[in-house]
Amino acid sequence: MELEALAKQNPWWTGKEGIEKDEDIRKWKEGKIKWIPSLLEEISLKPFSLNFVFGPRQVGKTTLLKLLVRNLLSKGIEEEKIFYFKCDKLADYKELDEVLKTYFEFRKAKNISSSFILLDEITFPTEWFRPIKYYVDMGEFKKDVLILTGSLSMHLKKEVELFPGRRGFGKDFIMLPLSFREFIKVFSPDLDKKLPKIEKIEKNEIFRKAYAAMPFFDEITKLFEKYTAIGGFPIAVKNESITEMTKETYWSWIKTDIAKIGRNEETLKRVAKAILEKTPSAISLNSIAKEFEIGTHKTAFEYLNVMEKLYIVKILYYLDLQKLIVSFKKNRKVCFIDPFFFHLFADICLSKFPEESVILENIVASHLARKYEVFYWKNRQEIDIIVKGKELNGFEVKWKEKVGDYSKLRIGKLRNVFCLTKEEMSKERNVLPASLFLSLL
């Protein structure tokens, strides 16, 4: 590997101003919508750290790394101590090893003893983990901070588990599409600063913060309409719409990831079609297999599991509200983690686009799942989402103008059930607008 090839990906080596000419930074600066990932402040920059950032492609991992470079340079870190390399053109671990050796020789010549090493799309070269593990064990990285980004296939294949005791101060990070609160921060930073945040799922806390945010309800509602229409993936956010090109881009990364773990594209499409047509009802593995000609219930289970680990869906299992036991045999509810996936799979699977209330329940479930364990319950009636924390709280999603009283609803050890609706709010009846609640999470 020639040093010139490395220098092309590190334009700041010839001067700090080089970062401003970087293609990713240039696009970010030119964009009407500028998104600063929250992970920027969370990743460990204390040597030795081996950090992994997982996430779907096109979710903003490369932008995250380039903004980090920009921040480090602004803090006075020497240009040549920051090494970035995008690994998507490397065939295998041998080529990755060549890249690392070339940088080691370069920094040795420059008398550099500690670096920030940013390896983007690390999962492309086969057996990428071999040189990383070797150099960790040899102490080559002992004064360095490493940040490795990649698709969730490395998580699925348990490649990250090959580094026990080799992480230092490093951690794993999952980079997801924007939540509604993050969406607000992008489109209306001033509003974001004015809104409080719900610190715990507890009645007084929820309603105290909700009533405090009521003066901003109209603005929140308008932004929520936009969020439900486009979701939180960066390309859709940047364009403020979901284009055919956007759908093609994301379908491409899904196909790439499932191919890497030896799964079939057509089978995944059939499972996605089942989710689209059955949600928000709980579904059985047998019915998916039979109705959508997938084979056996084991195949349906396998693909649902893959889709969850690729952060396409979130699975909600049944929770016994008396015994607090989770049932993996009963039907399960499956929701998409972002509104964008409804648009993508309705198109790919030639399915009918679901009603607004269905999308809303998915948004609520996926948002709560980012912070808490989530389940559902059903007998004669159903509780859409159960949040398990220090105590159990339930959420019903009713996309109506007027709803009943939920304050006295008691089932087993479930003591509070909140109804999330269009615009009605009543602490006495445990009712509040879904958009307002989600804006405070």
C-alpha positions in Angstrom: 0.0 0.0 0.0 1.5 3.3 -1.1 1.5 6.2 1.3 0.0 8.4 -1.4 -3.2 6.3 -1.3 -3.5 6.8 2.5 -2.8 10.6 2.1 -5.7 11.0 -0.3 -8.1 9.8 2.4 -6.4 12.1 5.0 -6.3 15.6 3.3 -5.7 17.3 6.6 -2.2 15.8 6.8 -1.0 18.8 4.6 -2.8 21.3 6.8 -5.8 21.5 9.1 -7.8 23.3 6.5 -7.7 20.1 4.4 -10.7 18.8 6.4 -12.9 21.5 4.9 -12.1 20.2 1.5 -13.0 16.6 2.4 -15.9 15.4 0.2 -18.0 14.2 3.2 -17.5 17.5 5.1 -18.2 19.5 2.0 -21.5 17.8 1.4 -22.4 18.2 5.1 -21.7 21.9 5.0 -23.6 22.4 1.7 -26.7 20.6 3.0 -29.7 22.6 4.0 -30.2 20.2 6.9 -27.1 19.7 9.1 -27.2 16.8 11.5 -24.6 16.4 14.3 -24.8 12.8 15.6 -25.2 12.6 19.4 -22.5 9.8 19.4 -19.9 12.5 18.7 -19.9 13.3 22.4 -20.2 9.7 23.7 -17.3 7.8 22.0 -14.3 7.2 24.3 -11.2 9.2 23.2 -9.0 8.0 26.1 -6.1 5.6 25.1 -6.3 2.7 24.9 -9.8 2.4 23.4 -11.2 0.0 20.9 -14.7 1.3 19.9 -17.2 -0.3 17.5 -20.0 1.7 15.9 -22.6 -0.6 14.3 -25.5 0.6 12.1 -27.2 0.3 8.8 -25.3 1.8 5.9 -26.2 5.4 5.0 -27.2 6.0 8.6 -24.4 8.6 9.0 -21.4 6.6 10.3 -18.9 8.2 7.9 -20.2 11.7 8.6 -19.7 10.9 12.3 -16.1 10.0 11.8 -15.3 13.1 9.6 -17.0 15.4 12.1 -14.9 13.8 14.8 -11.7 14.5 12.8 -12.9 18.1 12.5 -13.4 18.4 16.2 -10.0 16.8 17.0 -8.3 19.3 14.7 -10.1 22.2 16.2 -8.8 21.1 19.6 -5.2 21.2 18.5 -4.5 17.5 17.8 -1.7 17.2 15.3 -2.9 16.5 11.8 -0.8 13.3 11.2 -2.0 11.8 14.5 -5.4 11.4 13.0 -5.7 8.5 10.5 -8.9 7.7 8.6 -9.3 4.9 6.1 -12.4 3.7 4.3 -12.1 -0.1 3.9 -14.8 -0.8 1.4 -12.4 -1.4 -1.5 -10.2 -3.8 0.5 -10.6 -7.5 -0.4 -9.3 -9.2 2.8 -7.4 -9.0 6.0 -4.1 -9.1 4.1 -4.9 -5.8 2.4 -6.1 -4.3 5.6 -2.8 -5.4 7.2 -0.9 -3.5 4.5 -2.8 -0.4 5.2 -2.0 -0.5 8.9 1.7 -1.3 8.3 2.0 1.6 6.0 0.5 4.0 8.6 2.7 2.5 11.3 5.8 3.2 9.2 4.6 6.7 8.4 4.0 7.6 12.1 7.3 6.1 13.1 9.0 8.4 10.6 7.1 11.3 12.0 7.9 10.3 15.6 4.3 9.9 16.5 3.6 7.6 19.5 -0.2 8.0 19.9 -2.9 8.2 17.2 -6.6 8.3 16.5 -7.2 5.4 14.1 -10.6 5.5 12.3 -11.4 2.5 10.1 -14.7 3.0 8.3 -16.7 0.1 6.8 -14.3 -2.4 8.5 -16.6 -5.4 7.6 -15.8 -5.3 3.9 -12.4 -7.1 3.9 -12.9 -10.7 4.9 -11.5 -11.8 8.3 -10.9 -8.1 9.0 -10.5 -8.9 12.7 -7.2 -10.8 12.3 -4.8 -7.9 12.0 -6.7 -5.8 14.5 -6.6 -8.6 17.1 -2.9 -9.3 16.4 -1.8 -5.7 16.8 -3.8 -5.2 20.0 -2.1 -8.3 21.4 1.3 -7.1 20.2 0.8 -3.7 22.0 0.9 -1.7 18.8 -2.3 0.2 19.7 -1.5 0.6 23.4 -1.5 4.4 23.2 -4.1 4.7 20.5 -7.8 5.3 20.2 -9.5 3.1 17.6 -13.0 3.6 16.2 -14.2 0.9 13.8 -17.5 1.3 12.0 -19.4 -1.4 10.1 -22.6 -3.0 9.3 -24.5 -5.1 11.8 -23.3 -8.2 10.0 -20.2 -8.2 12.2 -22.5 -8.2 15.2 -24.6 -11.0 13.7 -21.5 -13.1 12.9 -20.2 -12.4 16.5 -16.9 -11.1 15.2 -16.8 -8.4 17.9 -16.9 -11.2 20.5 -13.4 -12.1 19.4 -12.0 -9.2 21.4 -12.6 -10.1 25.1 -10.3 -8.1 27.4 -9.0 -6.2 24.4 -11.3 -3.2 24.4 -9.6 -0.9 27.0 -11.9 2.1 27.5 -13.8 1.3 24.3 -17.4 0.5 24.0 -20.0 -0.7 21.4 -22.4 1.9 19.9 -25.5 1.4 17.8 -26.2 4.2 15.4 -29.9 4.3 14.6 -32.0 6.6 12.4 -33.0 9.8 14.1 -35.6 9.6 16.9 -38.4 12.2 16.9 -36.5 14.3 19.5 -33.4 14.2 17.4 -35.5 15.1 14.3 -36.8 18.2 16.2 -33.2 19.1 17.0 -32.3 19.0 13.3 -35.3 21.0 12.0 -35.9 23.3 15.0 -32.9 23.6 17.3 -34.5 26.5 19.2 -37.6 24.3 20.0 -35.3 21.5 21.1 -33.7 23.8 23.7 -37.1 24.7 25.1 -38.4 21.2 25.4 -37.8 19.3 28.7 -37.0 15.6 28.6 -38.8 12.7 30.4 -36.2 11.1 32.7 -38.3 8.1 33.7 -41.6 6.5 32.8 -43.6 7.6 35.8 -47.0 9.4 35.8 -46.1 12.6 37.6 -42.9 13.0 35.6 -44.6 12.4 32.2 -47.5 14.8 32.8 -45.3 17.5 34.5 -43.1 17.6 31.4 -46.0 17.3 29.0 -47.9 20.2 30.4 -44.7 22.3 30.4 -44.3 21.6 26.7 -47.9 22.3 25.8 -47.3 25.9 24.5 -45.2 24.3 21.7 -47.7 21.7 20.7 -48.6 23.2 17.3 -45.0 23.2 16.2 -44.4 19.7 17.6 -47.5 18.5 15.7 -46.2 19.9 12.4 -42.8 18.4 12.8 -44.4 15.0 13.8 -46.4 15.0 10.6 -43.1 15.4 8.7 -41.4 12.7 10.8 -44.1 10.1 10.1 -43.9 10.9 6.4 -40.1 10.5 6.0 -38.7 8.9 9.1 -35.2 9.5 10.5 -32.7 8.1 8.0 -30.2 10.9 7.0 -30.8 10.8 3.2 -34.6 11.1 3.7 -34.1 13.8 6.3 -31.7 15.8 4.1 -34.0 15.6 1.1 -37.1 16.1 3.3 -38.7 13.3 1.2 -38.4 9.7 0.3 -37.2 9.4 -3.3 -36.9 6.3 -5.4 -33.2 6.6 -5.2 -33.4 6.7 -1.4 -35.3 3.4 -1.4 -32.9 1.8 -3.9 -29.9 2.8 -1.7 -31.4 1.3 1.4 -32.6 -1.9 -0.2 -29.1 -2.3 -1.6 -27.5 -2.3 1.9 -30.1 -4.7 3.2 -29.4 -7.1 0.3 -25.7 -6.8 0.9 -25.9 -7.5 4.6 -28.2 -10.6 4.3 -26.0 -12.0 1.5 -23.0 -11.7 3.9 -24.7 -13.9 6.4 -26.0 -16.4 3.8 -29.7 -15.5 3.8 -32.1 -15.3 0.9 -33.4 -12.0 -0.4 -36.8 -13.4 -1.6 -37.5 -15.0 1.8 -36.7 -11.8 3.6 -39.2 -9.9 1.3 -41.9 -12.4 2.1 -41.4 -12.0 5.8 -41.4 -8.2 5.4 -44.7 -8.6 3.5 -46.1 -10.6 6.3 -45.2 -7.9 8.8 -46.7 -5.2 6.6 -50.0 -7.0 6.2 -50.3 -8.2 9.8 -49.0 -5.3 11.9 -50.0 -4.2 14.5 -51.6 -7.5 15.4 -49.6 -10.2 17.1 -48.6 -12.9 14.6 -47.6 -16.5 14.8 -44.6 -18.1 13.1 -46.7 -20.8 11.7 -49.1 -18.4 10.0 -46.2 -16.4 8.5 -44.7 -19.7 7.1 -48.1 -21.0 5.8 -49.7 -17.8 4.4 -46.6 -16.5 2.8 -45.1 -19.8 1.6 -41.8 -19.4 3.6 -41.3 -23.0 4.4 -41.3 -23.8 8.1 -41.9 -21.8 11.3 -38.2 -22.2 12.0 -37.4 -20.3 8.8 -39.8 -17.5 9.8 -38.2 -17.3 13.2 -34.7 -17.2 11.7 -35.5 -14.3 9.3 -37.4 -12.3 12.0 -34.3 -12.7 14.2 -32.0 -11.5 11.4 -34.3 -8.5 10.7 -34.2 -7.6 14.4 -30.4 -7.8 14.6 -30.1 -5.7 11.4 -32.3 -3.1 13.2 -35.1 -3.3 10.6 -37.7 -4.5 13.1 -38.3 -4.7 16.8 -40.0 -7.8 18.2 -42.4 -7.5 21.2 -43.0 -10.7 23.1 -46.0 -11.5 25.3 -45.5 -10.7 29.0 -47.6 -12.5 31.6 -48.7 -9.6 33.8 -49.3 -11.8 36.9 -46.1 -13.9 36.9 -44.0 -11.4 34.9 -42.8 -14.2 32.7 -42.0 -13.6 29.0 -43.5 -16.1 26.6 -41.5 -16.9 23.5 -44.1 -19.5 22.3 -47.1 -17.1 22.1 -47.7 -14.9 19.1 -45.3 -11.9 18.8 -45.8 -8.3 17.7 -43.3 -7.0 15.1 -42.8 -3.4 14.3 -40.5 -1.5 12.0 -38.0 0.7 13.8 -38.5 3.6 11.4 -41.4 4.9 9.3 -39.1 4.8 6.3 -39.3 1.0 6.2 -43.1 1.1 5.6 -42.4 3.0 2.4 -39.5 0.8 1.4 -41.2 -2.6 1.9 -44.7 -1.5 0.6 -42.9 -0.7 -2.6 -40.5 -3.7 -2.7 -43.3 -6.2 -1.6 -46.1 -4.6 -3.7 -48.2 -4.3 -0.5 -50.8 -1.8 0.5 -49.4 1.1 2.6 -50.8 0.8 6.2 -53.1 3.3 7.9 -51.6 6.2 10.0 -52.6 4.6 13.3 -50.4 1.5 12.4 -47.4 3.6 11.7 -47.9 5.6 14.9 -48.0 2.4 17.1 -44.8 1.3 15.4 -43.1 4.6 16.1 -44.1 4.6 19.8 -43.0 1.0 20.3 -39.6 1.5 18.5 -38.9 4.7 20.5 -39.6 3.2 23.8 -37.5 0.2 22.8 -34.5 2.4 22.5 -34.4 3.0 26.2 -36.5 0.2 27.8 -37.5 -3.4 27.6 -40.8 -3.6 25.7 -43.5 -6.2 25.5 -47.2 -6.5 24.9 -50.2 -8.2 26.6 -53.4 -9.6 25.2 -56.4 -11.5 26.6 -59.9 -10.3 26.0 -58.4 -6.9 25.6 -54.9 -5.8 24.6 -52.2 -3.5 25.9 -50.2 -2.4 22.8 -46.9 -1.8 24.6 -45.6 -2.8 28.1 -42.6 -1.0 29.4 -40.6 -2.9 32.0 -38.6 -0.8 34.4 -38.8 -0.6 38.2 -42.5 -0.9 37.7 -44.7 -1.9 34.8 -46.3 0.8 32.6 -48.6 0.2 29.7 -49.2 2.3 26.5 -52.3 2.1 24.3 -52.1 4.0 21.0 -55.5 5.4 19.9 -55.4 7.7 16.9 -58.7 9.4 17.8 -59.9 12.8 18.8 -61.6 11.5 22.0 -60.8 8.5 24.2 -62.0 7.1 27.5 -60.6 6.9 31.0 -57.4 4.8 31.4 -56.5 5.9 34.9 -58.4 3.0 36.6 -57.2 0.3 34.2 -55.5 -2.4 36.3 -54.3 -5.8 35.0 -52.1 -8.0 37.2 -49.0 -6.1 38.3 -49.6 -3.4 35.7 -50.5 -0.2 37.6 -50.5 2.5 35.0 -51.8 2.5 31.4 -51.3 5.6 29.4 -53.3 6.4 26.2 -51.4 8.2 23.5 -53.8 9.9 21.1 -54.0 12.8 18.6 -54.4 15.9 20.7 -56.4 15.2 23.9 -54.6 15.6 27.2 -55.8 14.7 30.7 -53.7 13.7 33.7 -56.9 12.5 35.5 -57.6 10.0 32.6 -53.9 9.2 31.7 -54.3 10.6 28.2 -51.8 12.7 26.3 -50.9 13.4 22.7 -48.5 10.8 21.1 -46.5 13.5 19.3 -46.0 15.5 22.6 -44.9 12.4 24.5 -42.4 11.3 21.8 -41.0 14.8 21.6 -40.0 14.5 25.3 -38.3 11.1 25.2 
